Amino acid sequence: MARGEGTAYIAHVVPGLEEFAERDLRTHLGDIEMERVLRRFDERTSLLLFRFRGASRALLTQRSLEDVFALAAASPGVPPDRKGLAAIRAAITGSPVLSSALTAASPLRVRKARRVTYRVIARVAGKYSYRRVDVQRAVERALGETFPTWRLVEDDAQFEFWVHLVGGDLIVGLRLSDITMRQRIGERVTLPASLKPTVAYAMVSLSRPVPEDVFLDPMCGSGTIVIERGEVGRYRLLLGGDVDPAAVDVTRRNIGPRFKPIEIRQWDARRLPLDAGSVSAVVCNLPFGKQIGTPGEIRALYPALLTEWRRVLDAAGRAVLLAGDRAAMAWAVGQGGWAMERRLPVMVRGFPATIYQLRPV
Ligand SMILES: C[S@@+](CC[C@H](N)C(=O)[O-])C[C@H]1O[C@@H](n2cnc3c(N)ncnc32)[C@H](O)[C@@H]1O
């Protein structure tokens, strides 16, 4: 694809997964042109700005993305004083990409309504003499002027415009995805420590899945990781378990009749009822932070877990683990049996955590 060709898009990704998402998009979509990466727009979101020539619908099946937008307007250097609001309105009314955004969105978001409805969501980072709601109103007004027949609504709009303003940099997207993109399915039951499916997907991908996999999440919570593994491709067996019977129950409900063969069991991840060397990949979101009592308890738990998982893992196996306590993890890995291949810092629900790629030695 030549530079500047195709439609311009914005994707929301979890901070830390920007490069992973870029690679993943290239693998699945082929030719994309990455224009900018805006890291940590806020604690939970980074922005990827890229161009893609294929059908916008193809973007909605990308498991690494939280949300996808067609670029509707952009302007660098929005003044932080009152003049900023006029600049924002002008950026919308004079946007050269607004019509291509509508073209990208129309086949995806059409619902029968006599008049096109729209709403505006504004996210603002940085210091300005105006408020977030002023930014929202400025964009609402500019769109109202541009499309006089459109109707502004509070909810359930055909077109949702998301405004990102960071350090005077204005990026406006017309939302193509809906909540099902990041939550996967509307009816998934979550537990307080449930992982974002996009993070679970990244961890599963980093485990380099192959059809021969006997895949294990020994502390599966609501089953997010097991579900992502089941979705990405073939495997020999899926195994999941949790010490909490309520979590086992939730996982079974979230999985439903999908994914055979699969076993979801109640167990203690420090004493697994599995043979030595019987597993090819362990992917797990370890308890950390307030999920489990004191740092001392975490320090005792991690080495016990790693020793047991080393036992069940095949010599050529892979482990991908998410944990928040770096020192506890370094200490546990230092007890032996593992080589640290890579550490990937990510933000998980606004808190810093690390994805560890380990291999048995
Ligand atoms: C961070 S949560 C996992 C969340 C999961 N990835 C999800 O998306 O729902 C950690 C889980 O470890 C479980 N757990 C804690 N100690 C355990 C143990 N000794 N054996 C097995 N599971 C344990 C907890 O019950 C909790 O469900």
PDBQT file of the ligand as one rigid body, heavy atoms in Angstrom, charges set to zero:
ROOT
HETATM    1  C1  LIG A 401      -6.360 -12.896  38.938  1.00  0.00    +0.000 C 
HETATM    2  S1  LIG A 401      -7.572 -14.105  39.147  1.00  0.00    +0.000 S 
HETATM    3  C2  LIG A 401      -7.690 -14.833  37.564  1.00  0.00    +0.000 C 
HETATM    4  C3  LIG A 401      -8.642 -14.090  36.710  1.00  0.00    +0.000 C 
HETATM    5  C4  LIG A 401      -8.881 -14.717  35.359  1.00  0.00    +0.000 C 
HETATM    6  N1  LIG A 401      -7.748 -14.595  34.481  1.00  0.00    +0.000 N 
HETATM    7  C5  LIG A 401     -10.128 -14.106  34.721  1.00  0.00    +0.000 C 
HETATM    8  O1  LIG A 401     -10.044 -13.445  33.695  1.00  0.00    +0.000 OA
HETATM    9  O2  LIG A 401     -11.186 -14.236  35.310  1.00  0.00    +0.000 OA
HETATM   10  C6  LIG A 401      -6.736 -15.271  40.114  1.00  0.00    +0.000 C 
HETATM   11  C7  LIG A 401      -7.537 -16.504  40.467  1.00  0.00    +0.000 C 
HETATM   12  O3  LIG A 401      -6.670 -17.355  41.220  1.00  0.00    +0.000 OA
HETATM   13  C8  LIG A 401      -7.486 -18.119  42.072  1.00  0.00    +0.000 C 
HETATM   14  N2  LIG A 401      -6.603 -18.724  43.078  1.00  0.00    +0.000 N 
HETATM   15  C9  LIG A 401      -5.997 -18.157  44.149  1.00  0.00    +0.000 A 
HETATM   16  N3  LIG A 401      -5.245 -19.060  44.805  1.00  0.00    +0.000 NA
HETATM   17  C10 LIG A 401      -5.356 -20.232  44.127  1.00  0.00    +0.000 A 
HETATM   18  C11 LIG A 401      -4.796 -21.544  44.280  1.00  0.00    +0.000 A 
HETATM   19  N4  LIG A 401      -3.974 -21.825  45.276  1.00  0.00    +0.000 N 
HETATM   20  N5  LIG A 401      -5.134 -22.481  43.371  1.00  0.00    +0.000 NA
HETATM   21  C12 LIG A 401      -5.972 -22.220  42.343  1.00  0.00    +0.000 A 
HETATM   22  N6  LIG A 401      -6.529 -21.004  42.149  1.00  0.00    +0.000 NA
HETATM   23  C13 LIG A 401      -6.232 -20.025  43.016  1.00  0.00    +0.000 A 
HETATM   24  C14 LIG A 401      -8.491 -17.132  42.591  1.00  0.00    +0.000 C 
HETATM   25  O4  LIG A 401      -9.641 -17.792  43.081  1.00  0.00    +0.000 OA
HETATM   26  C15 LIG A 401      -8.755 -16.275  41.346  1.00  0.00    +0.000 C 
HETATM   27  O5  LIG A 401      -9.899 -16.751  40.661  1.00  0.00    +0.000 OA
ENDROOT
TORSDOF 0
